[in-house]
Amino acid sequence: MRELVLDLLLEQNVALSLSEIEDKFDQADRSTLYRTLKTFEENKVIHSVDDGSGMIKYAVCKDTCSCNPSELHAHFHCVKCKKTYCLTDVPVPEVNLPHGFSIDYVNLVVKGVCVNCRK
């Protein structure tokens, strides 16, 4: 199951929600898929994206990624087709917090219309 989920995420080249992944597998158990995604996320094979759609989506990490705040990248969410793309060449700007604050999560989502929907 793990290899199939990873292959699907690599093949799609967009971030997918648990529901979208579940739709691709006829016989898959939702809780098994969720545990697989969480295991991949904990091992930094994939990362989660909150694109504002109400569903957390998952995308494959680069080979060199260790998911540190300095390595985070922006995401693009198409308002027409609802697909979310990793913008791996667009780093999330460094955030200088006041003394005593710490960063747990940074999320930069750009919304607009993707090239496929503009045609």
Summary of the structure (lengths in Angstrom):
residues: 119
radius of gyration: 15.1
end to end distance: 35.9
largest distance: 50.6
contacts: 286
relative contact order: 0.17
helix: 32%
strand: 26%
